[in-house]
Amino acid sequence: MPRRPCCKRVEELPGVRYFKPRGVPLVDLEEVSLAFEELEALRLAHQEGLYQQEAALRMGVSRATFGRVLDAAHRKVTKALVGGLALRIEGGAYTVNEEP
């Protein structure tokens, strides 16, 4: 039986939950789902410029887990951008903490 996913710390939830190609109705698009913790990993690594070890500490996970979450996020965002798909931000195994 697989382990239950651990909750990752997310500092805040995003105000925007969908991104889509301009000029295409959402009902006509296939969606890719990006979990809140995957967006947080992208934010910490690329917006804040943290190294994986420091970002992992902020999220309360190991460096290896952070790397896997970040890799999954990269793959999903790339699939949405290259394929012209909608990107829906939702769900995941997380807790919201304003203070890391």
Biopython code that builds the backbone (N, CA, C, O; Angstrom):
import numpy as np
from Bio.PDB.StructureBuilder import StructureBuilder

atoms = [
    (1, "MET", "N", (0.843, -1.167, 0.000)),
    (1, "MET", "CA", (0.000, 0.000, 0.000)),
    (1, "MET", "C", (0.900, 1.246, 0.000)),
    (1, "MET", "O", (1.820, 1.331, 0.813)),
    (2, "PRO", "N", (0.651, 2.213, -0.897)),
    (2, "PRO", "CA", (1.510, 3.395, -0.976)),
    (2, "PRO", "C", (1.320, 4.314, 0.227)),
    (2, "PRO", "O", (0.272, 4.323, 0.874)),
    (3, "ARG", "N", (2.370, 5.086, 0.503)),
    (3, "ARG", "CA", (2.301, 6.052, 1.601)),
    (3, "ARG", "C", (1.344, 7.186, 1.267)),
    (3, "ARG", "O", (1.167, 7.553, 0.105)),
    (4, "ARG", "N", (0.736, 7.728, 2.305)),
    (4, "ARG", "CA", (-0.115, 8.899, 2.139)),
    (4, "ARG", "C", (0.766, 10.097, 1.806)),
    (4, "ARG", "O", (1.824, 10.259, 2.414)),
    (5, "PRO", "N", (0.358, 10.945, 0.854)),
    (5, "PRO", "CA", (1.194, 12.106, 0.543)),
    (5, "PRO", "C", (1.273, 13.061, 1.731)),
    (5, "PRO", "O", (0.272, 13.317, 2.401)),
    (6, "CYS", "N", (2.473, 13.585, 1.984)),
    (6, "CYS", "CA", (2.628, 14.526, 3.094)),
    (6, "CYS", "C", (2.147, 15.909, 2.667)),
    (6, "CYS", "O", (2.180, 16.261, 1.488)),
    (7, "CYS", "N", (1.710, 16.666, 3.634)),
    (7, "CYS", "CA", (1.263, 18.034, 3.345)),
    (7, "CYS", "C", (2.475, 18.941, 3.196)),
    (7, "CYS", "O", (3.379, 18.946, 4.031)),
    (8, "LYS", "N", (2.470, 19.697, 2.126)),
    (8, "LYS", "CA", (3.542, 20.640, 1.857)),
    (8, "LYS", "C", (3.053, 22.032, 2.230)),
    (8, "LYS", "O", (1.881, 22.353, 2.036)),
    (9, "ARG", "N", (3.947, 22.862, 2.765)),
    (9, "ARG", "CA", (3.567, 24.219, 3.151)),
    (9, "ARG", "C", (3.513, 25.122, 1.931)),
    (9, "ARG", "O", (4.438, 25.157, 1.119)),
    (10, "VAL", "N", (2.421, 25.845, 1.821)),
    (10, "VAL", "CA", (2.227, 26.852, 0.779)),
    (10, "VAL", "C", (2.022, 28.169, 1.517)),
    (10, "VAL", "O", (1.186, 28.248, 2.418)),
    (11, "GLU", "N", (2.771, 29.200, 1.148)),
    (11, "GLU", "CA", (2.696, 30.460, 1.897)),
    (11, "GLU", "C", (1.403, 31.220, 1.648)),
    (11, "GLU", "O", (0.886, 31.868, 2.558)),
    (12, "GLU", "N", (0.872, 31.153, 0.431)),
    (12, "GLU", "CA", (-0.425, 31.778, 0.154)),
    (12, "GLU", "C", (-1.013, 31.172, -1.106)),
    (12, "GLU", "O", (-0.288, 30.716, -1.990)),
    (13, "LEU", "N", (-2.338, 31.172, -1.178)),
    (13, "LEU", "CA", (-3.006, 30.647, -2.365)),
    (13, "LEU", "C", (-3.044, 31.728, -3.439)),
    (13, "LEU", "O", (-3.154, 32.913, -3.124)),
    (14, "PRO", "N", (-2.954, 31.330, -4.695)),
    (14, "PRO", "CA", (-2.947, 32.331, -5.766)),
    (14, "PRO", "C", (-4.319, 32.964, -5.953)),
    (14, "PRO", "O", (-5.345, 32.341, -5.679)),
    (15, "GLY", "N", (-4.325, 34.201, -6.419)),
    (15, "GLY", "CA", (-5.577, 34.889, -6.704)),
    (15, "GLY", "C", (-6.191, 34.440, -8.016)),
    (15, "GLY", "O", (-7.395, 34.587, -8.223)),
    (16, "VAL", "N", (-5.381, 33.898, -8.895)),
    (16, "VAL", "CA", (-5.835, 33.450, -10.217)),
    (16, "VAL", "C", (-5.772, 31.928, -10.245)),
    (16, "VAL", "O", (-4.790, 31.340, -9.792)),
    (17, "ARG", "N", (-6.812, 31.288, -10.774)),
    (17, "ARG", "CA", (-6.868, 29.823, -10.793)),
    (17, "ARG", "C", (-6.812, 29.226, -12.192)),
    (17, "ARG", "O", (-6.674, 28.011, -12.329)),
    (18, "TYR", "N", (-6.914, 30.045, -13.233)),
    (18, "TYR", "CA", (-6.874, 29.553, -14.613)),
    (18, "TYR", "C", (-5.979, 30.436, -15.464)),
    (18, "TYR", "O", (-5.950, 31.656, -15.303)),
    (19, "PHE", "N", (-5.249, 29.800, -16.373)),
    (19, "PHE", "CA", (-4.562, 30.489, -17.459)),
    (19, "PHE", "C", (-4.935, 29.746, -18.724)),
    (19, "PHE", "O", (-4.999, 28.517, -18.731)),
    (20, "LYS", "N", (-5.184, 30.487, -19.800)),
    (20, "LYS", "CA", (-5.581, 29.840, -21.042)),
    (20, "LYS", "C", (-5.103, 30.669, -22.224)),
    (20, "LYS", "O", (-4.802, 31.853, -22.079)),
    (21, "PRO", "N", (-5.035, 30.044, -23.396)),
    (21, "PRO", "CA", (-4.677, 30.806, -24.591)),
    (21, "PRO", "C", (-5.725, 31.883, -24.868)),
    (21, "PRO", "O", (-6.925, 31.657, -24.710)),
    (22, "ARG", "N", (-5.264, 33.022, -25.273)),
    (22, "ARG", "CA", (-6.152, 34.143, -25.578)),
    (22, "ARG", "C", (-7.004, 33.832, -26.804)),
    (22, "ARG", "O", (-6.521, 33.260, -27.782)),
    (23, "GLY", "N", (-8.272, 34.213, -26.739)),
    (23, "GLY", "CA", (-9.161, 34.092, -27.885)),
    (23, "GLY", "C", (-9.808, 32.735, -28.069)),
    (23, "GLY", "O", (-10.557, 32.531, -29.024)),
    (24, "VAL", "N", (-9.531, 31.798, -27.164)),
    (24, "VAL", "CA", (-10.138, 30.465, -27.253)),
    (24, "VAL", "C", (-11.033, 30.285, -26.028)),
    (24, "VAL", "O", (-10.555, 30.405, -24.900)),
    (25, "PRO", "N", (-12.327, 30.000, -26.226)),
    (25, "PRO", "CA", (-13.213, 29.796, -25.072)),
    (25, "PRO", "C", (-12.741, 28.622, -24.209)),
    (25, "PRO", "O", (-12.299, 27.597, -24.728)),
    (26, "LEU", "N", (-12.840, 28.782, -22.909)),
    (26, "LEU", "CA", (-12.398, 27.753, -21.973)),
    (26, "LEU", "C", (-13.098, 26.422, -22.213)),
    (26, "LEU", "O", (-12.494, 25.365, -22.031)),
    (27, "VAL", "N", (-14.354, 26.459, -22.617)),
    (27, "VAL", "CA", (-15.099, 25.212, -22.839)),
    (27, "VAL", "C", (-14.522, 24.409, -24.004)),
    (27, "VAL", "O", (-14.758, 23.204, -24.095)),
    (28, "ASP", "N", (-13.772, 25.057, -24.892)),
    (28, "ASP", "CA", (-13.186, 24.373, -26.046)),
    (28, "ASP", "C", (-11.777, 23.854, -25.784)),
    (28, "ASP", "O", (-11.159, 23.276, -26.678)),
    (29, "LEU", "N", (-11.262, 24.049, -24.584)),
    (29, "LEU", "CA", (-9.875, 23.691, -24.289)),
    (29, "LEU", "C", (-9.758, 22.471, -23.391)),
    (29, "LEU", "O", (-10.561, 22.278, -22.479)),
    (30, "GLU", "N", (-8.760, 21.660, -23.656)),
    (30, "GLU", "CA", (-8.354, 20.612, -22.725)),
    (30, "GLU", "C", (-7.586, 21.303, -21.600)),
    (30, "GLU", "O", (-6.932, 22.321, -21.828)),
    (31, "GLU", "N", (-7.662, 20.752, -20.385)),
    (31, "GLU", "CA", (-7.010, 21.375, -19.235)),
    (31, "GLU", "C", (-5.880, 20.521, -18.695)),
    (31, "GLU", "O", (-5.908, 19.293, -18.779)),
    (32, "VAL", "N", (-4.891, 21.190, -18.142)),
    (32, "VAL", "CA", (-3.830, 20.558, -17.364)),
    (32, "VAL", "C", (-3.990, 21.092, -15.947)),
    (32, "VAL", "O", (-4.116, 22.301, -15.752)),
    (33, "SER", "N", (-3.986, 20.207, -14.962)),
    (33, "SER", "CA", (-4.177, 20.616, -13.573)),
    (33, "SER", "C", (-2.823, 20.742, -12.868)),
    (33, "SER", "O", (-2.026, 19.804, -12.862)),
    (34, "LEU", "N", (-2.579, 21.905, -12.281)),
    (34, "LEU", "CA", (-1.356, 22.187, -11.532)),
    (34, "LEU", "C", (-1.747, 22.336, -10.063)),
    (34, "LEU", "O", (-2.562, 23.192, -9.720)),
    (35, "ALA", "N", (-1.169, 21.504, -9.196)),
    (35, "ALA", "CA", (-1.496, 21.551, -7.769)),
    (35, "ALA", "C", (-0.903, 22.801, -7.125)),
    (35, "ALA", "O", (0.084, 23.350, -7.614)),
    (36, "PHE", "N", (-1.509, 23.247, -6.027)),
    (36, "PHE", "CA", (-1.034, 24.439, -5.333)),
    (36, "PHE", "C", (0.428, 24.300, -4.912)),
    (36, "PHE", "O", (1.191, 25.263, -4.999)),
    (37, "GLU", "N", (0.826, 23.104, -4.455)),
    (37, "GLU", "CA", (2.222, 22.952, -4.031)),
    (37, "GLU", "C", (3.184, 22.983, -5.224)),
    (37, "GLU", "O", (4.344, 23.366, -5.069)),
    (38, "GLU", "N", (2.717, 22.585, -6.401)),
    (38, "GLU", "CA", (3.556, 22.685, -7.600)),
    (38, "GLU", "C", (3.764, 24.147, -7.987)),
    (38, "GLU", "O", (4.866, 24.539, -8.371)),
    (39, "LEU", "N", (2.712, 24.949, -7.887)),
    (39, "LEU", "CA", (2.850, 26.384, -8.152)),
    (39, "LEU", "C", (3.776, 27.027, -7.123)),
    (39, "LEU", "O", (4.585, 27.889, -7.468)),
    (40, "GLU", "N", (3.662, 26.614, -5.865)),
    (40, "GLU", "CA", (4.537, 27.147, -4.815)),
    (40, "GLU", "C", (5.995, 26.793, -5.100)),
    (40, "GLU", "O", (6.880, 27.624, -4.895)),
    (41, "ALA", "N", (6.253, 25.584, -5.565)),
    (41, "ALA", "CA", (7.626, 25.193, -5.911)),
    (41, "ALA", "C", (8.170, 26.070, -7.038)),
    (41, "ALA", "O", (9.320, 26.504, -6.983)),
    (42, "LEU", "N", (7.356, 26.330, -8.054)),
    (42, "LEU", "CA", (7.776, 27.223, -9.140)),
    (42, "LEU", "C", (8.066, 28.623, -8.600)),
    (42, "LEU", "O", (9.061, 29.244, -8.974)),
    (43, "ARG", "N", (7.206, 29.109, -7.732)),
    (43, "ARG", "CA", (7.379, 30.456, -7.169)),
    (43, "ARG", "C", (8.676, 30.568, -6.369)),
    (43, "ARG", "O", (9.441, 31.517, -6.541)),
    (44, "LEU", "N", (8.912, 29.591, -5.496)),
    (44, "LEU", "CA", (10.112, 29.639, -4.663)),
    (44, "LEU", "C", (11.388, 29.513, -5.488)),
    (44, "LEU", "O", (12.363, 30.226, -5.249)),
    (45, "ALA", "N", (11.377, 28.605, -6.460)),
    (45, "ALA", "CA", (12.582, 28.372, -7.261)),
    (45, "ALA", "C", (12.850, 29.485, -8.259)),
    (45, "ALA", "O", (13.997, 29.897, -8.432)),
    (46, "HIS", "N", (11.816, 29.973, -8.914)),
    (46, "HIS", "CA", (12.036, 30.889, -10.031)),
    (46, "HIS", "C", (11.726, 32.349, -9.717)),
    (46, "HIS", "O", (12.447, 33.236, -10.174)),
    (47, "GLN", "N", (10.692, 32.616, -8.962)),
    (47, "GLN", "CA", (10.388, 34.008, -8.626)),
    (47, "GLN", "C", (11.291, 34.502, -7.494)),
    (47, "GLN", "O", (11.832, 35.606, -7.558)),
    (48, "GLU", "N", (11.450, 33.669, -6.454)),
    (48, "GLU", "CA", (12.301, 34.067, -5.333)),
    (48, "GLU", "C", (13.758, 33.676, -5.545)),
    (48, "GLU", "O", (14.635, 34.176, -4.841)),
    (49, "GLY", "N", (14.032, 32.791, -6.500)),
    (49, "GLY", "CA", (15.407, 32.409, -6.820)),
    (49, "GLY", "C", (16.104, 31.583, -5.757)),
    (49, "GLY", "O", (17.326, 31.646, -5.626)),
    (50, "LEU", "N", (15.340, 30.805, -4.992)),
    (50, "LEU", "CA", (15.930, 29.984, -3.934)),
    (50, "LEU", "C", (16.539, 28.710, -4.508)),
    (50, "LEU", "O", (16.071, 28.178, -5.514)),
    (51, "TYR", "N", (17.592, 28.231, -3.848)),
    (51, "TYR", "CA", (18.123, 26.914, -4.170)),
    (51, "TYR", "C", (17.133, 25.871, -3.656)),
    (51, "TYR", "O", (16.319, 26.157, -2.777)),
    (52, "GLN", "N", (17.208, 24.661, -4.210)),
    (52, "GLN", "CA", (16.229, 23.635, -3.852)),
    (52, "GLN", "C", (16.234, 23.315, -2.364)),
    (52, "GLN", "O", (15.168, 23.101, -1.786)),
    (53, "GLN", "N", (17.399, 23.275, -1.727)),
    (53, "GLN", "CA", (17.454, 22.947, -0.302)),
    (53, "GLN", "C", (16.710, 23.986, 0.536)),
    (53, "GLN", "O", (15.946, 23.635, 1.434)),
    (54, "GLU", "N", (16.936, 25.259, 0.239)),
    (54, "GLU", "CA", (16.265, 26.324, 0.990)),
    (54, "GLU", "C", (14.760, 26.332, 0.711)),
    (54, "GLU", "O", (13.959, 26.514, 1.628)),
    (55, "ALA", "N", (14.379, 26.136, -0.544)),
    (55, "ALA", "CA", (12.960, 26.088, -0.904)),
    (55, "ALA", "C", (12.276, 24.897, -0.235)),
    (55, "ALA", "O", (11.137, 25.007, 0.218)),
    (56, "ALA", "N", (12.966, 23.765, -0.174)),
    (56, "ALA", "CA", (12.413, 22.573, 0.473)),
    (56, "ALA", "C", (12.139, 22.844, 1.950)),
    (56, "ALA", "O", (11.106, 22.430, 2.477)),
    (57, "LEU", "N", (13.058, 23.535, 2.616)),
    (57, "LEU", "CA", (12.846, 23.887, 4.025)),
    (57, "LEU", "C", (11.618, 24.772, 4.185)),
    (57, "LEU", "O", (10.840, 24.587, 5.121)),
    (58, "ARG", "N", (11.438, 25.721, 3.292)),
    (58, "ARG", "CA", (10.275, 26.615, 3.357)),
    (58, "ARG", "C", (8.973, 25.847, 3.172)),
    (58, "ARG", "O", (7.951, 26.205, 3.756)),
    (59, "MET", "N", (9.007, 24.773, 2.347)),
    (59, "MET", "CA", (7.795, 23.980, 2.112)),
    (59, "MET", "C", (7.643, 22.836, 3.108)),
    (59, "MET", "O", (6.604, 22.177, 3.130)),
    (60, "GLY", "N", (8.662, 22.588, 3.934)),
    (60, "GLY", "CA", (8.583, 21.529, 4.931)),
    (60, "GLY", "C", (8.726, 20.132, 4.363)),
    (60, "GLY", "O", (8.130, 19.185, 4.877)),
    (61, "VAL", "N", (9.526, 19.995, 3.287)),
    (61, "VAL", "CA", (9.745, 18.695, 2.649)),
    (61, "VAL", "C", (11.242, 18.486, 2.442)),
    (61, "VAL", "O", (12.039, 19.402, 2.646)),
    (62, "SER", "N", (11.615, 17.282, 2.037)),
    (62, "SER", "CA", (13.020, 17.013, 1.730)),
    (62, "SER", "C", (13.400, 17.664, 0.404)),
    (62, "SER", "O", (12.534, 18.022, -0.394)),
    (63, "ARG", "N", (14.707, 17.813, 0.180)),
    (63, "ARG", "CA", (15.170, 18.378, -1.074)),
    (63, "ARG", "C", (14.757, 17.503, -2.243)),
    (63, "ARG", "O", (14.401, 18.018, -3.303)),
    (64, "ALA", "N", (14.799, 16.180, -2.066)),
    (64, "ALA", "CA", (14.404, 15.256, -3.138)),
    (64, "ALA", "C", (12.919, 15.408, -3.474)),
    (64, "ALA", "O", (12.547, 15.419, -4.648)),
    (65, "THR", "N", (12.083, 15.522, -2.465)),
    (65, "THR", "CA", (10.650, 15.722, -2.705)),
    (65, "THR", "C", (10.411, 17.045, -3.413)),
    (65, "THR", "O", (9.613, 17.116, -4.347)),
    (66, "PHE", "N", (11.098, 18.092, -2.974)),
    (66, "PHE", "CA", (10.954, 19.387, -3.645)),
    (66, "PHE", "C", (11.336, 19.262, -5.118)),
    (66, "PHE", "O", (10.647, 19.800, -5.985)),
    (67, "GLY", "N", (12.422, 18.560, -5.403)),
    (67, "GLY", "CA", (12.851, 18.371, -6.790)),
    (67, "GLY", "C", (11.804, 17.653, -7.621)),
    (67, "GLY", "O", (11.581, 18.006, -8.779)),
    (68, "ARG", "N", (11.157, 16.647, -7.040)),
    (68, "ARG", "CA", (10.108, 15.920, -7.769)),
    (68, "ARG", "C", (8.890, 16.806, -8.019)),
    (68, "ARG", "O", (8.305, 16.768, -9.102)),
    (69, "VAL", "N", (8.509, 17.599, -7.026)),
    (69, "VAL", "CA", (7.365, 18.508, -7.176)),
    (69, "VAL", "C", (7.671, 19.552, -8.248)),
    (69, "VAL", "O", (6.821, 19.849, -9.087)),
    (70, "LEU", "N", (8.877, 20.106, -8.222)),
    (70, "LEU", "CA", (9.278, 21.111, -9.206)),
    (70, "LEU", "C", (9.319, 20.519, -10.610)),
    (70, "LEU", "O", (8.887, 21.163, -11.566)),
    (71, "ASP", "N", (9.833, 19.302, -10.742)),
    (71, "ASP", "CA", (9.877, 18.642, -12.051)),
    (71, "ASP", "C", (8.468, 18.413, -12.596)),
    (71, "ASP", "O", (8.212, 18.645, -13.777)),
    (72, "ALA", "N", (7.557, 17.959, -11.738)),
    (72, "ALA", "CA", (6.168, 17.748, -12.175)),
    (72, "ALA", "C", (5.544, 19.065, -12.628)),
    (72, "ALA", "O", (4.817, 19.102, -13.620)),
    (73, "ALA", "N", (5.830, 20.149, -11.899)),
    (73, "ALA", "CA", (5.300, 21.464, -12.270)),
    (73, "ALA", "C", (5.848, 21.912, -13.618)),
    (73, "ALA", "O", (5.099, 22.409, -14.459)),
    (74, "HIS", "N", (7.153, 21.740, -13.829)),
    (74, "HIS", "CA", (7.753, 22.110, -15.119)),
    (74, "HIS", "C", (7.092, 21.353, -16.264)),
    (74, "HIS", "O", (6.774, 21.936, -17.301)),
    (75, "ARG", "N", (6.888, 20.056, -16.074)),
    (75, "ARG", "CA", (6.288, 19.237, -17.134)),
    (75, "ARG", "C", (4.864, 19.695, -17.457)),
    (75, "ARG", "O", (4.492, 19.785, -18.627)),
    (76, "LYS", "N", (4.077, 19.982, -16.435)),
    (76, "LYS", "CA", (2.683, 20.387, -16.652)),
    (76, "LYS", "C", (2.588, 21.756, -17.319)),
    (76, "LYS", "O", (1.796, 21.941, -18.243)),
    (77, "VAL", "N", (3.386, 22.710, -16.859)),
    (77, "VAL", "CA", (3.356, 24.046, -17.462)),
    (77, "VAL", "C", (3.832, 23.974, -18.909)),
    (77, "VAL", "O", (3.254, 24.620, -19.783)),
    (78, "THR", "N", (4.874, 23.200, -19.165)),
    (78, "THR", "CA", (5.370, 23.037, -20.534)),
    (78, "THR", "C", (4.312, 22.407, -21.425)),
    (78, "THR", "O", (4.108, 22.850, -22.555)),
    (79, "LYS", "N", (3.636, 21.372, -20.924)),
    (79, "LYS", "CA", (2.577, 20.724, -21.707)),
    (79, "LYS", "C", (1.482, 21.724, -22.061)),
    (79, "LYS", "O", (0.996, 21.737, -23.192)),
    (80, "ALA", "N", (1.091, 22.560, -21.103)),
    (80, "ALA", "CA", (0.036, 23.547, -21.355)),
    (80, "ALA", "C", (0.490, 24.596, -22.363)),
    (80, "ALA", "O", (-0.263, 24.940, -23.274)),
    (81, "LEU", "N", (1.703, 25.106, -22.215)),
    (81, "LEU", "CA", (2.186, 26.152, -23.119)),
    (81, "LEU", "C", (2.405, 25.634, -24.534)),
    (81, "LEU", "O", (1.972, 26.261, -25.501)),
    (82, "VAL", "N", (3.071, 24.502, -24.656)),
    (82, "VAL", "CA", (3.377, 23.952, -25.983)),
    (82, "VAL", "C", (2.118, 23.439, -26.670)),
    (82, "VAL", "O", (1.969, 23.580, -27.884)),
    (83, "GLY", "N", (1.211, 22.844, -25.898)),
    (83, "GLY", "CA", (0.003, 22.262, -26.473)),
    (83, "GLY", "C", (-1.173, 23.211, -26.589)),
    (83, "GLY", "O", (-2.224, 22.821, -27.098)),
    (84, "GLY", "N", (-1.028, 24.437, -26.134)),
    (84, "GLY", "CA", (-2.134, 25.388, -26.190)),
    (84, "GLY", "C", (-3.298, 24.977, -25.310)),
    (84, "GLY", "O", (-4.457, 25.134, -25.695)),
    (85, "LEU", "N", (-2.996, 24.446, -24.117)),
    (85, "LEU", "CA", (-4.023, 23.954, -23.201)),
    (85, "LEU", "C", (-4.263, 24.959, -22.080)),
    (85, "LEU", "O", (-3.421, 25.816, -21.809)),
    (86, "ALA", "N", (-5.414, 24.844, -21.436)),
    (86, "ALA", "CA", (-5.697, 25.667, -20.259)),
    (86, "ALA", "C", (-4.949, 25.084, -19.070)),
    (86, "ALA", "O", (-4.799, 23.867, -18.963)),
    (87, "LEU", "N", (-4.483, 25.940, -18.184)),
    (87, "LEU", "CA", (-3.785, 25.522, -16.976)),
    (87, "LEU", "C", (-4.675, 25.876, -15.788)),
    (87, "LEU", "O", (-4.918, 27.050, -15.504)),
    (88, "ARG", "N", (-5.156, 24.843, -15.099)),
    (88, "ARG", "CA", (-6.048, 25.023, -13.942)),
    (88, "ARG", "C", (-5.235, 24.784, -12.676)),
    (88, "ARG", "O", (-4.582, 23.748, -12.550)),
    (89, "ILE", "N", (-5.265, 25.713, -11.750)),
    (89, "ILE", "CA", (-4.509, 25.601, -10.500)),
    (89, "ILE", "C", (-5.488, 25.217, -9.405)),
    (89, "ILE", "O", (-6.410, 25.968, -9.085)),
    (90, "GLU", "N", (-5.273, 24.020, -8.825)),
    (90, "GLU", "CA", (-6.221, 23.508, -7.826)),
    (90, "GLU", "C", (-5.630, 22.335, -7.071)),
    (90, "GLU", "O", (-4.707, 21.678, -7.552)),
    (91, "GLY", "N", (-6.155, 22.078, -5.907)),
    (91, "GLY", "CA", (-5.924, 20.853, -5.158)),
    (91, "GLY", "C", (-4.496, 20.586, -4.738)),
    (91, "GLY", "O", (-3.636, 21.466, -4.775)),
    (92, "GLY", "N", (-4.267, 19.344, -4.338)),
    (92, "GLY", "CA", (-2.961, 18.908, -3.878)),
    (92, "GLY", "C", (-2.983, 18.579, -2.398)),
    (92, "GLY", "O", (-4.025, 18.640, -1.744)),
    (93, "ALA", "N", (-1.812, 18.227, -1.883)),
    (93, "ALA", "CA", (-1.650, 17.912, -0.463)),
    (93, "ALA", "C", (-0.841, 19.040, 0.165)),
    (93, "ALA", "O", (0.389, 19.019, 0.120)),
    (94, "TYR", "N", (-1.521, 20.027, 0.750)),
    (94, "TYR", "CA", (-0.837, 21.223, 1.231)),
    (94, "TYR", "C", (-1.532, 21.796, 2.462)),
    (94, "TYR", "O", (-2.687, 21.482, 2.750)),
    (95, "THR", "N", (-0.807, 22.635, 3.170)),
    (95, "THR", "CA", (-1.365, 23.476, 4.220)),
    (95, "THR", "C", (-0.919, 24.903, 3.919)),
    (95, "THR", "O", (0.163, 25.119, 3.375)),
    (96, "VAL", "N", (-1.750, 25.864, 4.272)),
    (96, "VAL", "CA", (-1.419, 27.266, 4.008)),
    (96, "VAL", "C", (-0.813, 27.868, 5.268)),
    (96, "VAL", "O", (-1.435, 27.873, 6.330)),
    (97, "ASN", "N", (0.412, 28.377, 5.134)),
    (97, "ASN", "CA", (1.120, 29.045, 6.226)),
    (97, "ASN", "C", (1.641, 30.370, 5.728)),
    (97, "ASN", "O", (2.372, 30.416, 4.738)),
    (98, "GLU", "N", (1.280, 31.444, 6.391)),
    (98, "GLU", "CA", (1.842, 32.748, 6.029)),
    (98, "GLU", "C", (3.280, 32.855, 6.505)),
    (98, "GLU", "O", (4.094, 33.511, 5.855)),
    (99, "GLU", "N", (3.607, 32.228, 7.620)),
    (99, "GLU", "CA", (4.968, 32.250, 8.162)),
    (99, "GLU", "C", (5.603, 30.885, 7.963)),
    (99, "GLU", "O", (5.083, 29.895, 8.478)),
    (100, "PRO", "N", (6.738, 30.794, 7.216)),
    (100, "PRO", "CA", (7.392, 29.490, 7.013)),
    (100, "PRO", "C", (7.998, 28.944, 8.283)),
    (100, "PRO", "O", (8.581, 27.859, 8.271)),
]
sb = StructureBuilder()
sb.init_structure("model")
sb.init_model(0)
sb.init_chain("A")
sb.init_seg("    ")
for serial, (resi, resn, name, xyz) in enumerate(atoms, 1):
    if name == "N":
        sb.init_residue(resn, " ", resi, " ")
    sb.init_atom(name, np.array(xyz, "f"), 0.0, 1.0, " ", f" {name:<3s}", serial, name[0])
structure = sb.get_structure()
